[in-house]
Amino acid sequence: EDGNVVMGPQGVPVEEDYAKFYFHWNKGHFLIEAKDFTYRRMNSSADEVSDYDKLVAFVGSFPTNLLEDSEGNPLVDEHGRQ
């Protein structure tokens, strides 16, 4: 949970097994409105707001992933933006 490796009695890292999650789209998924997937910050608990802020900070720490061609030249759109 905290990122530390847990060692078993034989000195081997303990790994957790996770069940496979099969997800299949159906028509019902497309009928759900976008508003059903958004939440107002003011309607969230203090813990939810804190967790969201941590997630935003974490994702913000990722390096920018810019696309390049096979020669290393940046790929841009029709307006010259990467």
VMD Tcl script that builds the backbone (N, CA, C; Angstrom):
set m [mol new atoms 246]
animate dup $m
set s [atomselect $m all]
$s set {name element resname resid chain x y z} {
  {N N GLU 1 A 0.818 -1.198 0.000}
  {CA C GLU 1 A 0.000 0.000 0.000}
  {C C GLU 1 A 0.859 1.259 0.000}
  {N N ASP 2 A 1.959 1.240 0.758}
  {CA C ASP 2 A 2.811 2.421 0.837}
  {C C ASP 2 A 3.967 2.375 -0.149}
  {N N GLY 3 A 3.962 1.397 -1.050}
  {CA C GLY 3 A 5.000 1.293 -2.056}
  {C C GLY 3 A 6.167 0.418 -1.661}
  {N N ASN 4 A 6.167 -0.061 -0.422}
  {CA C ASN 4 A 7.247 -0.933 0.025}
  {C C ASN 4 A 6.966 -2.370 -0.392}
  {N N VAL 5 A 8.029 -3.098 -0.715}
  {CA C VAL 5 A 7.897 -4.503 -1.078}
  {C C VAL 5 A 7.795 -5.318 0.202}
  {N N VAL 6 A 6.790 -6.188 0.273}
  {CA C VAL 6 A 6.607 -7.059 1.434}
  {C C VAL 6 A 7.271 -8.390 1.123}
  {N N MET 7 A 8.173 -8.809 2.006}
  {CA C MET 7 A 8.898 -10.060 1.806}
  {C C MET 7 A 8.218 -11.181 2.591}
  {N N GLY 8 A 8.096 -12.346 1.964}
  {CA C GLY 8 A 7.538 -13.523 2.612}
  {C C GLY 8 A 8.584 -14.220 3.467}
  {N N PRO 9 A 8.214 -15.330 4.128}
  {CA C PRO 9 A 9.124 -16.033 5.030}
  {C C PRO 9 A 10.390 -16.556 4.342}
  {N N GLN 10 A 10.327 -16.876 3.061}
  {CA C GLN 10 A 11.497 -17.371 2.337}
  {C C GLN 10 A 12.294 -16.234 1.692}
  {N N GLY 11 A 11.971 -14.997 2.010}
  {CA C GLY 11 A 12.689 -13.865 1.447}
  {C C GLY 11 A 12.272 -13.504 0.035}
  {N N VAL 12 A 11.139 -14.036 -0.393}
  {CA C VAL 12 A 10.626 -13.756 -1.738}
  {C C VAL 12 A 9.523 -12.707 -1.618}
  {N N PRO 13 A 9.506 -11.714 -2.514}
  {CA C PRO 13 A 8.442 -10.708 -2.442}
  {C C PRO 13 A 7.055 -11.342 -2.544}
  {N N VAL 14 A 6.142 -10.868 -1.722}
  {CA C VAL 14 A 4.767 -11.353 -1.726}
  {C C VAL 14 A 4.003 -10.581 -2.796}
  {N N GLU 15 A 3.320 -11.306 -3.676}
  {CA C GLU 15 A 2.514 -10.679 -4.718}
  {C C GLU 15 A 1.055 -11.025 -4.495}
  {N N GLU 16 A 0.194 -10.066 -4.774}
  {CA C GLU 16 A -1.236 -10.302 -4.628}
  {C C GLU 16 A -1.816 -10.749 -5.960}
  {N N ASP 17 A -2.761 -11.652 -5.898}
  {CA C ASP 17 A -3.473 -12.082 -7.097}
  {C C ASP 17 A -4.721 -11.222 -7.254}
  {N N TYR 18 A -4.970 -10.807 -8.460}
  {CA C TYR 18 A -6.154 -10.013 -8.743}
  {C C TYR 18 A -7.014 -10.760 -9.749}
  {N N ALA 19 A -8.298 -10.758 -9.497}
  {CA C ALA 19 A -9.220 -11.403 -10.430}
  {C C ALA 19 A -9.255 -10.601 -11.725}
  {N N LYS 20 A -9.484 -11.279 -12.824}
  {CA C LYS 20 A -9.599 -10.587 -14.104}
  {C C LYS 20 A -10.929 -9.856 -14.154}
  {N N PHE 21 A -10.894 -8.701 -14.742}
  {CA C PHE 21 A -12.092 -7.884 -14.868}
  {C C PHE 21 A -12.430 -7.779 -16.347}
  {N N TYR 22 A -13.495 -8.405 -16.754}
  {CA C TYR 22 A -13.924 -8.357 -18.142}
  {C C TYR 22 A -14.968 -7.260 -18.294}
  {N N PHE 23 A -14.750 -6.401 -19.222}
  {CA C PHE 23 A -15.661 -5.282 -19.426}
  {C C PHE 23 A -16.116 -5.284 -20.877}
  {N N HIS 24 A -17.398 -5.296 -21.083}
  {CA C HIS 24 A -17.961 -5.288 -22.428}
  {C C HIS 24 A -18.916 -4.107 -22.546}
  {N N TRP 25 A -18.735 -3.314 -23.598}
  {CA C TRP 25 A -19.631 -2.199 -23.837}
  {C C TRP 25 A -20.952 -2.710 -24.394}
  {N N ASN 26 A -22.022 -2.050 -23.983}
  {CA C ASN 26 A -23.320 -2.336 -24.573}
  {C C ASN 26 A -24.034 -1.006 -24.806}
  {N N LYS 27 A -25.176 -1.050 -25.428}
  {CA C LYS 27 A -25.892 0.178 -25.779}
  {C C LYS 27 A -26.172 1.043 -24.553}
  {N N GLY 28 A -26.411 0.412 -23.421}
  {CA C GLY 28 A -26.701 1.160 -22.204}
  {C C GLY 28 A -25.586 2.103 -21.793}
  {N N HIS 29 A -24.351 1.714 -22.064}
  {CA C HIS 29 A -23.224 2.581 -21.725}
  {C C HIS 29 A -23.277 3.887 -22.509}
  {N N PHE 30 A -23.706 3.811 -23.746}
  {CA C PHE 30 A -23.742 4.996 -24.595}
  {C C PHE 30 A -24.938 5.886 -24.281}
  {N N LEU 31 A -25.898 5.373 -23.555}
  {CA C LEU 31 A -27.072 6.161 -23.195}
  {C C LEU 31 A -26.860 6.969 -21.921}
  {N N ILE 32 A -25.778 6.712 -21.208}
  {CA C ILE 32 A -25.482 7.443 -19.973}
  {C C ILE 32 A -24.961 8.826 -20.339}
  {N N GLU 33 A -25.554 9.850 -19.762}
  {CA C GLU 33 A -25.150 11.216 -20.067}
  {C C GLU 33 A -23.832 11.561 -19.381}
  {N N ALA 34 A -23.093 12.479 -19.983}
  {CA C ALA 34 A -21.792 12.893 -19.441}
  {C C ALA 34 A -21.927 13.442 -18.024}
  {N N LYS 35 A -23.042 14.105 -17.726}
  {CA C LYS 35 A -23.220 14.690 -16.393}
  {C C LYS 35 A -23.225 13.620 -15.296}
  {N N ASP 36 A -23.513 12.374 -15.659}
  {CA C ASP 36 A -23.510 11.300 -14.673}
  {C C ASP 36 A -22.096 10.886 -14.275}
  {N N PHE 37 A -21.097 11.399 -14.980}
  {CA C PHE 37 A -19.709 11.068 -14.678}
  {C C PHE 37 A -18.957 12.239 -14.064}
  {N N THR 38 A -19.636 13.349 -13.828}
  {CA C THR 38 A -18.983 14.521 -13.255}
  {C C THR 38 A -19.565 14.812 -11.878}
  {N N TYR 39 A -18.713 15.358 -11.029}
  {CA C TYR 39 A -19.118 15.655 -9.657}
  {C C TYR 39 A -18.651 17.052 -9.293}
  {N N ARG 40 A -19.484 17.788 -8.631}
  {CA C ARG 40 A -19.110 19.124 -8.184}
  {C C ARG 40 A -18.212 19.010 -6.953}
  {N N ARG 41 A -17.179 19.828 -6.951}
  {CA C ARG 41 A -16.245 19.829 -5.827}
  {C C ARG 41 A -16.983 20.128 -4.520}
  {N N MET 42 A -17.940 21.043 -4.579}
  {CA C MET 42 A -18.659 21.429 -3.360}
  {C C MET 42 A -19.536 20.296 -2.816}
  {N N ASN 43 A -19.839 19.307 -3.643}
  {CA C ASN 43 A -20.639 18.170 -3.186}
  {C C ASN 43 A -19.777 17.012 -2.706}
  {N N SER 44 A -18.458 17.191 -2.748}
  {CA C SER 44 A -17.535 16.132 -2.337}
  {C C SER 44 A -17.127 16.328 -0.887}
  {N N SER 45 A -16.794 15.220 -0.242}
  {CA C SER 45 A -16.324 15.297 1.141}
  {C C SER 45 A -14.906 15.868 1.158}
  {N N ALA 46 A -14.447 16.267 2.333}
  {CA C ALA 46 A -13.087 16.803 2.471}
  {C C ALA 46 A -12.057 15.764 2.037}
  {N N ASP 47 A -12.289 14.493 2.375}
  {CA C ASP 47 A -11.362 13.425 1.973}
  {C C ASP 47 A -11.349 13.254 0.460}
  {N N GLU 48 A -12.521 13.328 -0.173}
  {CA C GLU 48 A -12.592 13.189 -1.630}
  {C C GLU 48 A -11.874 14.343 -2.329}
  {N N VAL 49 A -12.045 15.552 -1.811}
  {CA C VAL 49 A -11.367 16.720 -2.382}
  {C C VAL 49 A -9.860 16.573 -2.222}
  {N N SER 50 A -9.426 16.137 -1.056}
  {CA C SER 50 A -7.997 15.938 -0.804}
  {C C SER 50 A -7.423 14.880 -1.733}
  {N N ASP 51 A -8.141 13.767 -1.877}
  {CA C ASP 51 A -7.679 12.698 -2.768}
  {C C ASP 51 A -7.610 13.184 -4.212}
  {N N TYR 52 A -8.594 13.953 -4.631}
  {CA C TYR 52 A -8.601 14.480 -5.995}
  {C C TYR 52 A -7.412 15.414 -6.214}
  {N N ASP 53 A -7.150 16.284 -5.240}
  {CA C ASP 53 A -6.023 17.208 -5.359}
  {C C ASP 53 A -4.698 16.454 -5.438}
  {N N LYS 54 A -4.582 15.367 -4.683}
  {CA C LYS 54 A -3.366 14.545 -4.750}
  {C C LYS 54 A -3.228 13.914 -6.131}
  {N N LEU 55 A -4.338 13.453 -6.694}
  {CA C LEU 55 A -4.314 12.856 -8.027}
  {C C LEU 55 A -3.902 13.887 -9.077}
  {N N VAL 56 A -4.451 15.091 -8.991}
  {CA C VAL 56 A -4.102 16.155 -9.936}
  {C C VAL 56 A -2.612 16.478 -9.839}
  {N N ALA 57 A -2.084 16.572 -8.616}
  {CA C ALA 57 A -0.659 16.859 -8.432}
  {C C ALA 57 A 0.193 15.726 -8.988}
  {N N PHE 58 A -0.233 14.487 -8.753}
  {CA C PHE 58 A 0.513 13.325 -9.245}
  {C C PHE 58 A 0.562 13.319 -10.770}
  {N N VAL 59 A -0.585 13.488 -11.408}
  {CA C VAL 59 A -0.634 13.491 -12.871}
  {C C VAL 59 A 0.145 14.684 -13.417}
  {N N GLY 60 A 0.090 15.812 -12.730}
  {CA C GLY 60 A 0.840 16.988 -13.155}
  {C C GLY 60 A 2.341 16.790 -13.111}
  {N N SER 61 A 2.790 15.797 -12.342}
  {CA C SER 61 A 4.229 15.534 -12.241}
  {C C SER 61 A 4.750 14.690 -13.404}
  {N N PHE 62 A 3.857 14.156 -14.229}
  {CA C PHE 62 A 4.285 13.341 -15.365}
  {C C PHE 62 A 4.990 14.226 -16.392}
  {N N PRO 63 A 6.024 13.709 -17.029}
  {CA C PRO 63 A 6.661 14.493 -18.085}
  {C C PRO 63 A 5.738 14.585 -19.300}
  {N N THR 64 A 5.853 15.685 -20.017}
  {CA C THR 64 A 5.061 15.852 -21.224}
  {C C THR 64 A 5.514 14.831 -22.257}
  {N N ASN 65 A 4.573 14.169 -22.884}
  {CA C ASN 65 A 4.889 13.165 -23.889}
  {C C ASN 65 A 4.557 13.737 -25.260}
  {N N LEU 66 A 5.585 14.262 -25.925}
  {CA C LEU 66 A 5.392 14.837 -27.250}
  {C C LEU 66 A 5.735 13.797 -28.300}
  {N N LEU 67 A 4.987 13.793 -29.386}
  {CA C LEU 67 A 5.206 12.817 -30.450}
  {C C LEU 67 A 6.301 13.284 -31.398}
  {N N GLU 68 A 7.102 12.320 -31.851}
  {CA C GLU 68 A 8.179 12.606 -32.794}
  {C C GLU 68 A 8.113 11.616 -33.944}
  {N N ASP 69 A 8.669 12.020 -35.087}
  {CA C ASP 69 A 8.760 11.088 -36.205}
  {C C ASP 69 A 10.001 10.214 -36.024}
  {N N SER 70 A 10.260 9.343 -36.979}
  {CA C SER 70 A 11.368 8.390 -36.847}
  {C C SER 70 A 12.734 9.069 -36.812}
  {N N GLU 71 A 12.808 10.324 -37.233}
  {CA C GLU 71 A 14.074 11.060 -37.214}
  {C C GLU 71 A 14.204 11.957 -35.991}
  {N N GLY 72 A 13.226 11.900 -35.095}
  {CA C GLY 72 A 13.283 12.697 -33.870}
  {C C GLY 72 A 12.719 14.095 -33.996}
  {N N ASN 73 A 12.096 14.400 -35.124}
  {CA C ASN 73 A 11.486 15.715 -35.317}
  {C C ASN 73 A 10.106 15.738 -34.675}
  {N N PRO 74 A 9.766 16.828 -33.973}
  {CA C PRO 74 A 8.447 16.882 -33.336}
  {C C PRO 74 A 7.321 16.882 -34.364}
  {N N LEU 75 A 6.253 16.154 -34.053}
  {CA C LEU 75 A 5.060 16.148 -34.899}
  {C C LEU 75 A 4.153 17.283 -34.447}
  {N N VAL 76 A 3.650 18.042 -35.394}
  {CA C VAL 76 A 2.792 19.178 -35.080}
  {C C VAL 76 A 1.493 19.082 -35.873}
  {N N ASP 77 A 0.481 19.822 -35.403}
  {CA C ASP 77 A -0.790 19.843 -36.130}
  {C C ASP 77 A -0.743 20.916 -37.217}
  {N N GLU 78 A -1.877 21.148 -37.862}
  {CA C GLU 78 A -1.920 22.101 -38.969}
  {C C GLU 78 A -1.637 23.536 -38.532}
  {N N HIS 79 A -1.685 23.796 -37.213}
  {CA C HIS 79 A -1.399 25.133 -36.685}
  {C C HIS 79 A 0.014 25.228 -36.110}
  {N N GLY 80 A 0.797 24.171 -36.281}
  {CA C GLY 80 A 2.172 24.173 -35.787}
  {C C GLY 80 A 2.310 23.850 -34.309}
  {N N ARG 81 A 1.235 23.390 -33.685}
  {CA C ARG 81 A 1.275 23.058 -32.253}
  {C C ARG 81 A 1.611 21.591 -32.061}
  {N N GLN 82 A 2.401 21.330 -31.027}
  {CA C GLN 82 A 2.717 19.938 -30.694}
  {C C GLN 82 A 1.583 19.323 -29.931}
}
mol reanalyze $m
mol bondsrecalc $m
mol representation Tube
mol addrep $m
